[in-house]
Amino acid sequence: MAPTITKSFISTDKIIEWLKFKNDNVIVMIEKIPFSKIDKWTIDKLSGSLHHESGKFFSIEGIRIYTNWGGIRSWEQPIINQPEIGILGIITKEFNGVLYFLMQAKIEPGNINYVQLSPTLQATKSNYTKVHNGKTPEYLDYFLSKNKNTIIDQLQSEQGARFLQKRNRNIIIKVDNEIEYNDNYCWMTLEQIKDLMRHNNIVNMDTRSVIACLNVNKRDHSPLNRYSKQNAELYSLSDLLSWIADQKIEFSLDVRRISLYKLKNWRITDNKIHHKEKKYFSVIATDVTIGNREVTHWTQPMVESAQDGLNAFVVKSINGVIHFIIQAKVEAGNLDIIELAPTVQCLTGNYRETGDGKLPFLNYVLNANTNQKVFDTLQSEEGGRFYREQNRNMIIIAEADFSLKLPSNYIWMTYNQIHTFIIFNNYINIQARSLLAAIKRCDEEIN
Amino acid sequence: MAPTITKSFISTDKIIEWLKFKNDNVIVMIEKIPFSKIDKWTIDKLSGSLHHESGKFFSIEGIRIYTNWGGIRSWEQPIINQPEIGILGIITKEFNGVLYFLMQAKIEPGNINYVQLSPTLQATKSNYTKVHNGKTPEYLDYFLSKNKNTIIDQLQSEQGARFLQKRNRNIIIKVDNEIEYNDNYCWMTLEQIKDLMRHNNIVNMDTRSVIACLNVNKRDHSPLNRYSKQNAELYSLSDLLSWIADQKIEFSLDVRRISLYKLKNWRITDNKIHHKEKKYFSVIATDVTIGNREVTHWTQPMVESAQDGLNAFVVKSINGVIHFIIQAKVEAGNLDIIELAPTVQCLTGNYRETGDGKLPFLNYVLNANTNQKVFDTLQSEEGGRFYREQNRNMIIIAEADFSLKLPSNYIWMTYNQIHTFIIFNNYINIQARSLLAAIKRCDEEIN
C-alpha cells in the first residue's frame, strides 16, 4: 500500500515528496503516432489548418509574417490558434494571519515529469461553459461568482512565437469559508511556491504566470503606479510609455493566415510538420493514456521544440534600486506588435549557433559567474500543448562596470514599474512573467 | 486689403475672428466625382480593395465581422485601413507662468467650415519619413527629438466603426526656446481651447483627441493611479480591471478581410460604395482644390455619413465625486475586442429610429432638461477622411433619482480613473476622449 502523506501546511520538502508520490503513482503513456492515426483531427484541404472535427480546443494554422524587427524580415510558420480565453485561478485563504494558496498536483501529458504544481483551476472556456457536456471543473463556481474577493484578475498573454494572440485570465481570489479538497490539492505559502521554483520543472507555466502578477514588495500585492519619476528610478512611467510608443511606431508586424500546405520551408509528412532544416519546432501527433483507476485516452497534436531555450533577465542596482533590462520584442502571435520580454529570450532558435555576439547580452548571460546568478533553473512550458519543452530561466546581476547604455529597443525598469504594466493587457510577456514569479524580494537587493 | 488680426495672447473671441478670417480667405473647392474620374486610385479586381497606386496613404477594404456583442451578430462593411501611426503633436510654452498651446488654423477639405483649430503638427508617417519627397512638415523636428520635454505621449485609437485598428501618437511637448510661427498659428491657453469647444465645429477631432489626454484635476496633468479603492470611488482600479477582463472574455470579435465586390448588402456604383438601404455611410470620390496664392489639387476617396450621430456621457455625483457611465463597446476596427465608450454612442446608425428604448440611456439623454446639460455642441470628425461629418457631443448630469444599477456592459468610473486608462493603449475610444476634452474641471462638480 502506498504511503500516505499528510500534506496540509507541510514543509517544502514534503510538498516535493507529495508531487513525487503523485508522479510515481500515476500512469501516463504518451506515444508519438502518425497523423493518419490521430482521431477526429484533420488537416482541412481547403483552409489548410489542422483542427478537431468539433471546431473546438485549438487548431494549428499557417501564417506568413512581415516585420521590420530583428534580422529576419519575413518568414512562414505554423502557429497554435486557441482564441478562447481560459481561466488560470488560484484560491487563497488566511490561516493564522498567513495567506495560503490552494495548489493542485496536475498531470499534463507533455510535461517531462507528468505531474507539476498547477493553479487551483485551469479551465478553457469550452470547459467551463460545458460545451462538451463534461463535468464542471472543480472550484469553477468560486471564480465565476459575482461576489468573489479578488486579489488579482488580469488577462495575460502566452508565448507569442507559438500562440496566435492567446490569452488567459489570471486570477487569484481569497475565501473565508472552509474549502473541501482531496489529495490532489495542498495549501502552501507564496514563499513555498517560490522555493519550489528553485527546482527544475516542478511549478508549471500557468502557476508561474499567475504568481508573477503579485507584487512581492507590497503587502496587498498592488502595483505602484506613479507618473512622475521617483528619485531612485532611472525613468518615469511617462518616459517608459513614450519609449513603448516609440517601439510600436518603429516596428511593424503584419501576419496573414495561409494554408499549412503552402508554408515555405516547412514539410508535412505523416509523422510531423517540420522545418526543412529541422529548426525551431515541429507539430507532432500524440496518443495519450492517463490514469490508474479511471483511465482516460485521447489523441491530439502537440508542439515539440527543436531544442531548449533561454530566458534571462540582467539586473543591476541603480541609485540603490534593482533595475531590469527589458526588451521590446516582436513575436508573430503578439496582439499589439511588441511585448516586453526578458533581456535575453531565445525560445526557439539555437542560441549556441547565434551566440556570436549578434544577440545582445546573450554571451554576457552565458558567461556569468556563479555569484552573479540569483536564479538558474529549468522550467517547463505548458504540458497540454508542448511536448517535453523546458527552458533555462536565469536572473543575472550585472557587474559594477556594466554600462547603463542599452540598444534602443531595450530599457531599464524597476520591479515596481514592471508591475504597473503587468496589470494592463498585453504588456509583459510570459517569459518575463515566468522569471518575475521566482523573485521573493526586489528593492535594493533581489532574491 | 484684408484686415490684419494681431493674434498672440488674444481673447477667445479674437481667436474665433482669426479662424473666420482664415476661413473667408481660403479657397476650397470640394466636388463629388465618379470613381472613374479619380486619379491614381483604383479598386483592385483581385484583392477588391480601393487604394492609391503608390500603396500609400490609406485604402478602403471590405470586412466581414462576427461578434456576440449587440443585436447584430454578423455583418459586412467597407472600412478605412491606414496602418501607419501618425503624429498629432502640440507644442506648449510657459509665458508668465501660464502654459500656452501653439495651435494651427488648418484647412481640411472634408470639414463643414474648412478651417478648424488643429494641433501644431498633424503628420502621417509617410509625411515625416518623406516617402513622397514632399517638404518636411513644420515643427516635426521638435517631436522627433530625443531630448524633448514630454508632457504626454500616448498611442490613441480612432473611430473603430470606420478605421481598422488605426492609431495616432498623441503628444504634447514643452519648449523653453523662442519659436517662430506664421499667421496660421496662434498661442492660446488650455482654457481657451476648451472654451472654443463650446462652439460648433471649431476645434478639430485631432485637437480634441490630444487635449483629452490632459488631466485637468492635476497640475502636472498626470493620471492618479491607485489600485485600492479611494473612499469616494464606487469601484477600485482592481474592480474596473476585473470588469474589463469580464467584457473581453464575454464578447468576441472576429474580423476577416473580403473583397469590396463581395460585401453583402453593399452596392458599388461609379458614384459611391453604399449600403443598399442607404444606411450607415458611403464611400465617395472627391476632387479637391485648395489655395489662394499656392494652389493644390488632388482627388481622393472620402467617407460620407448617412446622418449625424450622438456621443453622450451621463454623469452623476456619487459620494461627492462625479462618476461617468462608461460603456464597453465592440466595434469592427477595435484592436482588442472592446474599447471604453461614452454612455451613448450611435455614430453610424439612425438613432431616431432605434430610439425606442432599445439603446440604453438614449431616451434619457435626448429628453434631458436644459439644466442637466453641461455640454451640448456639434463636433466634426476628421476632415481628411470624412465628408462633412459632425456628431452631437453631450454631457448630461443625471437626476438625483437616477439608478446606480447599470446593464452589465456599463460601469461607473471617476474622471481620474478614466485618466488612468487613457495613458495605456486602446482603452478609451475617440468618442469618449472627444467628450473628455471639453471638461474644464471634474471633481465634486463638472464644467
Interface residues (C-beta under 8 A of the other chain):
Chain A: P83 I85 K125 T150 I152 D153 Q154 L155 R169 D220 S222 P223 N225 R226 Y227 S228 L237 S238 D239 L241 S242 A245 K248 I249 S252 D254 L335 D336 T420 I423 F424 N425 N426 Y427
Chain B: P83 I85 K125 T150 I152 D153 Q154 L155 R169 D220 S222 P223 N225 R226 Y227 S228 L237 S238 D239 L241 S242 A245 K248 I249 S252 D254 L335 D336 T420 I423 F424 N425 N426 Y427
